[in-house]
């Protein structure tokens, strides 16, 4: 049997299990956050259109900054190659 293929999943399941004697999970004791299981929804409320627009603007601003840095680095590269 190939037990080593499933050892990580088994350990995670053990650490995510709520132990009655501890009153919490071993995962929480180690990391101070509860584990997010694949069956757990991480979205507690629906996302509004305003939030989507804000995130899009935030991402667009950072992409423009990245383009500036890319062009700056490209210029430095070409100057170094001369």
C-alpha positions as CSV (number, residue, x, y, z in Angstrom):
1,X,0.0,0.0,0.0
2,X,1.2,3.5,-0.8
3,X,0.5,5.2,2.6
4,X,3.0,7.9,1.9
5,X,0.7,9.3,-0.8
6,X,-2.0,10.1,1.7
7,X,0.0,11.0,4.8
8,X,-0.3,14.8,4.4
9,X,-4.1,14.6,4.0
10,X,-4.4,12.2,7.0
11,X,-2.3,14.5,9.2
12,X,-4.3,17.6,8.2
13,X,-7.6,15.7,8.9
14,X,-6.2,14.8,12.4
15,X,-5.1,18.3,13.1
16,X,-8.4,19.8,11.9
17,X,-10.6,17.5,14.0
18,X,-12.2,19.2,17.0
19,X,-11.0,17.3,20.1
20,X,-13.5,17.3,23.0
21,X,-10.9,17.1,25.6
22,X,-8.9,20.0,24.2
23,X,-12.0,22.0,23.3
24,X,-10.3,23.1,20.1
25,X,-8.3,21.7,17.2
26,X,-4.6,20.9,17.3
27,X,-4.3,23.1,14.2
28,X,-5.7,26.1,16.2
29,X,-3.3,25.4,19.0
30,X,-0.4,25.4,16.6
31,X,-1.3,28.3,14.3
32,X,-3.9,30.3,16.3
33,X,-6.3,30.2,13.4
34,X,-9.0,27.6,12.6
35,X,-8.2,25.6,9.4
36,X,-10.3,26.3,6.3
37,X,-11.5,23.0,5.0
38,X,-12.4,22.4,1.4
39,X,-16.0,22.1,2.4
40,X,-16.0,25.4,4.3
41,X,-17.0,28.6,2.5
42,X,-14.6,31.4,3.1
43,X,-17.1,34.0,1.8
44,X,-19.4,35.1,4.6
45,X,-21.4,37.6,2.5
46,X,-21.9,38.3,-1.1
47,X,-19.6,40.8,-2.8
48,X,-21.2,44.1,-3.9
49,X,-20.6,45.7,-7.3
50,X,-18.9,48.7,-5.4
51,X,-16.4,46.3,-3.9
52,X,-15.7,44.7,-7.2
53,X,-15.1,48.1,-8.8
54,X,-12.8,49.1,-5.9
55,X,-10.7,46.0,-6.3
56,X,-10.5,46.4,-10.1
57,X,-9.2,50.0,-9.6
58,X,-6.7,48.9,-7.0
59,X,-5.4,46.1,-9.3
60,X,-5.3,48.5,-12.3
61,X,-3.2,51.0,-10.4
62,X,-0.7,48.3,-9.3
63,X,-0.5,46.9,-12.9
64,X,0.4,50.4,-14.1
65,X,3.1,50.7,-11.5
66,X,4.5,47.3,-12.5
67,X,4.6,48.4,-16.2
68,X,6.6,51.5,-15.1
69,X,9.1,49.3,-13.3
70,X,9.3,46.8,-16.2
71,X,10.2,49.7,-18.6
72,X,12.7,51.1,-16.1
73,X,14.4,47.7,-15.8
74,X,14.3,47.2,-19.6
75,X,16.1,50.5,-20.1
76,X,18.7,49.5,-17.5
77,X,19.2,46.1,-19.2
78,X,19.7,47.7,-22.6
79,X,22.2,50.2,-21.2
80,X,24.1,47.4,-19.6
81,X,24.2,45.5,-22.8
82,X,25.9,48.4,-24.7
